[in-house]
Amino acid sequence: MDKRKGTQASQQRQEIRGPLGPRLLPLKKAAEYLGLTVWAMRERIWAGQIPVVQFPGGRKQYIDIRDIEEFINRNKRTVL
């Protein structure tokens, strides 16, 4: 079995999908969505700019796509 395929399948299972696509994204996918590094994403989480979802008893943190969109809207600026 190709390790790359196993890793890719594993990453796909980490997304929590709703009827319109994934609503919760793992940290890495959320960082990619915003065009940030994982560390830059963590810094925004630690600063309280983006909340995380963590299931009871779990260690993995997910980012709600709605919170990402809200973060984008809060940080929009018009440059004159």
PyRosetta script that sets phi, psi and omega in degrees:
from pyrosetta import init, pose_from_sequence

init()
pose = pose_from_sequence("MDKRKGTQASQQRQEIRGPLGPRLLPLKKAAEYLGLTVWAMRERIWAGQIPVVQFPGGRKQYIDIRDIEEFINRNKRTVL")
pose.set_psi(1, 133.1)
pose.set_omega(1, 179.0)
pose.set_phi(2, -71.0)
pose.set_psi(2, 125.2)
pose.set_omega(2, -178.6)
pose.set_phi(3, -63.2)
pose.set_psi(3, -33.5)
pose.set_omega(3, 180.0)
pose.set_phi(4, -62.9)
pose.set_psi(4, -42.6)
pose.set_omega(4, 179.4)
pose.set_phi(5, -64.6)
pose.set_psi(5, -40.7)
pose.set_omega(5, 178.5)
pose.set_phi(6, -62.4)
pose.set_psi(6, -40.0)
pose.set_omega(6, 179.0)
pose.set_phi(7, -67.0)
pose.set_psi(7, -42.8)
pose.set_omega(7, 179.8)
pose.set_phi(8, -63.1)
pose.set_psi(8, -43.5)
pose.set_omega(8, 178.5)
pose.set_phi(9, -63.5)
pose.set_psi(9, -38.4)
pose.set_omega(9, 178.8)
pose.set_phi(10, -63.3)
pose.set_psi(10, -42.8)
pose.set_omega(10, 179.7)
pose.set_phi(11, -65.8)
pose.set_psi(11, -37.0)
pose.set_omega(11, 179.6)
pose.set_phi(12, -66.0)
pose.set_psi(12, -34.9)
pose.set_omega(12, 179.6)
pose.set_phi(13, -70.6)
pose.set_psi(13, -20.8)
pose.set_omega(13, -178.1)
pose.set_phi(14, -73.8)
pose.set_psi(14, -20.7)
pose.set_omega(14, 177.6)
pose.set_phi(15, -76.6)
pose.set_psi(15, 142.2)
pose.set_omega(15, 176.0)
pose.set_phi(16, -103.7)
pose.set_psi(16, 111.8)
pose.set_omega(16, -172.2)
pose.set_phi(17, -97.7)
pose.set_psi(17, 137.9)
pose.set_omega(17, 171.4)
pose.set_phi(18, -104.3)
pose.set_psi(18, -173.5)
pose.set_omega(18, -178.1)
pose.set_phi(19, -65.0)
pose.set_psi(19, -23.6)
pose.set_omega(19, -178.3)
pose.set_phi(20, -105.4)
pose.set_psi(20, 10.5)
pose.set_omega(20, -177.6)
pose.set_phi(21, 122.7)
pose.set_psi(21, -174.1)
pose.set_omega(21, -177.8)
pose.set_phi(22, -69.8)
pose.set_psi(22, 134.2)
pose.set_omega(22, 175.3)
pose.set_phi(23, -97.4)
pose.set_psi(23, -39.6)
pose.set_omega(23, 178.2)
pose.set_phi(24, -106.7)
pose.set_psi(24, 130.9)
pose.set_omega(24, -179.7)
pose.set_phi(25, -114.8)
pose.set_psi(25, 141.4)
pose.set_omega(25, 171.9)
pose.set_phi(26, -63.7)
pose.set_psi(26, 160.4)
pose.set_omega(26, -175.2)
pose.set_phi(27, -50.4)
pose.set_psi(27, -46.9)
pose.set_omega(27, -176.9)
pose.set_phi(28, -62.5)
pose.set_psi(28, -44.3)
pose.set_omega(28, 179.9)
pose.set_phi(29, -66.3)
pose.set_psi(29, -38.9)
pose.set_omega(29, 179.0)
pose.set_phi(30, -64.8)
pose.set_psi(30, -40.8)
pose.set_omega(30, 177.8)
pose.set_phi(31, -63.2)
pose.set_psi(31, -43.3)
pose.set_omega(31, 177.8)
pose.set_phi(32, -61.4)
pose.set_psi(32, -41.0)
pose.set_omega(32, 179.9)
pose.set_phi(33, -58.1)
pose.set_psi(33, -40.1)
pose.set_omega(33, -179.4)
pose.set_phi(34, -88.1)
pose.set_psi(34, -7.1)
pose.set_omega(34, -178.2)
pose.set_phi(35, 75.7)
pose.set_psi(35, 28.4)
pose.set_omega(35, -179.5)
pose.set_phi(36, -110.4)
pose.set_psi(36, 163.6)
pose.set_omega(36, 169.3)
pose.set_phi(37, -77.9)
pose.set_psi(37, 164.4)
pose.set_omega(37, 177.4)
pose.set_phi(38, -61.6)
pose.set_psi(38, -39.6)
pose.set_omega(38, -179.8)
pose.set_phi(39, -66.7)
pose.set_psi(39, -38.5)
pose.set_omega(39, 177.2)
pose.set_phi(40, -64.7)
pose.set_psi(40, -37.1)
pose.set_omega(40, 177.1)
pose.set_phi(41, -65.1)
pose.set_psi(41, -44.3)
pose.set_omega(41, 178.0)
pose.set_phi(42, -59.4)
pose.set_psi(42, -41.1)
pose.set_omega(42, -179.8)
pose.set_phi(43, -61.2)
pose.set_psi(43, -38.0)
pose.set_omega(43, 178.0)
pose.set_phi(44, -69.7)
pose.set_psi(44, -34.6)
pose.set_omega(44, 176.1)
pose.set_phi(45, -66.7)
pose.set_psi(45, -48.0)
pose.set_omega(45, -178.9)
pose.set_phi(46, -64.1)
pose.set_psi(46, -29.8)
pose.set_omega(46, 178.7)
pose.set_phi(47, -79.7)
pose.set_psi(47, -5.1)
pose.set_omega(47, 179.2)
pose.set_phi(48, 81.5)
pose.set_psi(48, 13.6)
pose.set_omega(48, -179.7)
pose.set_phi(49, -80.0)
pose.set_psi(49, -28.7)
pose.set_omega(49, 180.0)
pose.set_phi(50, -133.5)
pose.set_psi(50, 121.8)
pose.set_omega(50, 178.4)
pose.set_phi(51, -78.5)
pose.set_psi(51, 160.8)
pose.set_omega(51, 177.7)
pose.set_phi(52, -119.8)
pose.set_psi(52, 158.4)
pose.set_omega(52, 174.0)
pose.set_phi(53, -111.6)
pose.set_psi(53, 126.7)
pose.set_omega(53, 178.2)
pose.set_phi(54, -134.0)
pose.set_psi(54, 123.9)
pose.set_omega(54, -177.2)
pose.set_phi(55, -77.4)
pose.set_psi(55, 146.3)
pose.set_omega(55, -179.2)
pose.set_phi(56, -54.1)
pose.set_psi(56, 130.0)
pose.set_omega(56, 179.1)
pose.set_phi(57, 81.5)
pose.set_psi(57, -4.7)
pose.set_omega(57, -178.7)
pose.set_phi(58, -100.9)
pose.set_psi(58, 158.4)
pose.set_omega(58, 177.8)
pose.set_phi(59, -103.3)
pose.set_psi(59, -26.6)
pose.set_omega(59, -175.0)
pose.set_phi(60, -69.1)
pose.set_psi(60, 139.6)
pose.set_omega(60, 179.1)
pose.set_phi(61, -112.6)
pose.set_psi(61, 139.1)
pose.set_omega(61, 179.2)
pose.set_phi(62, -120.4)
pose.set_psi(62, 154.1)
pose.set_omega(62, 178.0)
pose.set_phi(63, -114.7)
pose.set_psi(63, 128.8)
pose.set_omega(63, 178.4)
pose.set_phi(64, -75.0)
pose.set_psi(64, 128.1)
pose.set_omega(64, -179.2)
pose.set_phi(65, -57.1)
pose.set_psi(65, -31.1)
pose.set_omega(65, 178.4)
pose.set_phi(66, -67.1)
pose.set_psi(66, -36.1)
pose.set_omega(66, 177.1)
pose.set_phi(67, -69.1)
pose.set_psi(67, -34.1)
pose.set_omega(67, 176.5)
pose.set_phi(68, -65.0)
pose.set_psi(68, -45.4)
pose.set_omega(68, 179.4)
pose.set_phi(69, -63.0)
pose.set_psi(69, -39.6)
pose.set_omega(69, 177.8)
pose.set_phi(70, -64.4)
pose.set_psi(70, -41.9)
pose.set_omega(70, 177.5)
pose.set_phi(71, -59.4)
pose.set_psi(71, -43.9)
pose.set_omega(71, 178.9)
pose.set_phi(72, -61.0)
pose.set_psi(72, -47.7)
pose.set_omega(72, -178.6)
pose.set_phi(73, -62.8)
pose.set_psi(73, -38.5)
pose.set_omega(73, 179.0)
pose.set_phi(74, -66.0)
pose.set_psi(74, -27.1)
pose.set_omega(74, -173.6)
pose.set_phi(75, -104.7)
pose.set_psi(75, 11.4)
pose.set_omega(75, 176.4)
pose.set_phi(76, -74.2)
pose.set_psi(76, 139.9)
pose.set_omega(76, 178.4)
pose.set_phi(77, -136.8)
pose.set_psi(77, 148.1)
pose.set_omega(77, 173.7)
pose.set_phi(78, -100.3)
pose.set_psi(78, 128.9)
pose.set_omega(78, 179.9)
pose.set_phi(79, -104.1)
pose.set_psi(79, 123.3)
pose.set_omega(79, -179.5)
pose.set_phi(80, -102.7)
pose.dump_pdb("model.pdb")
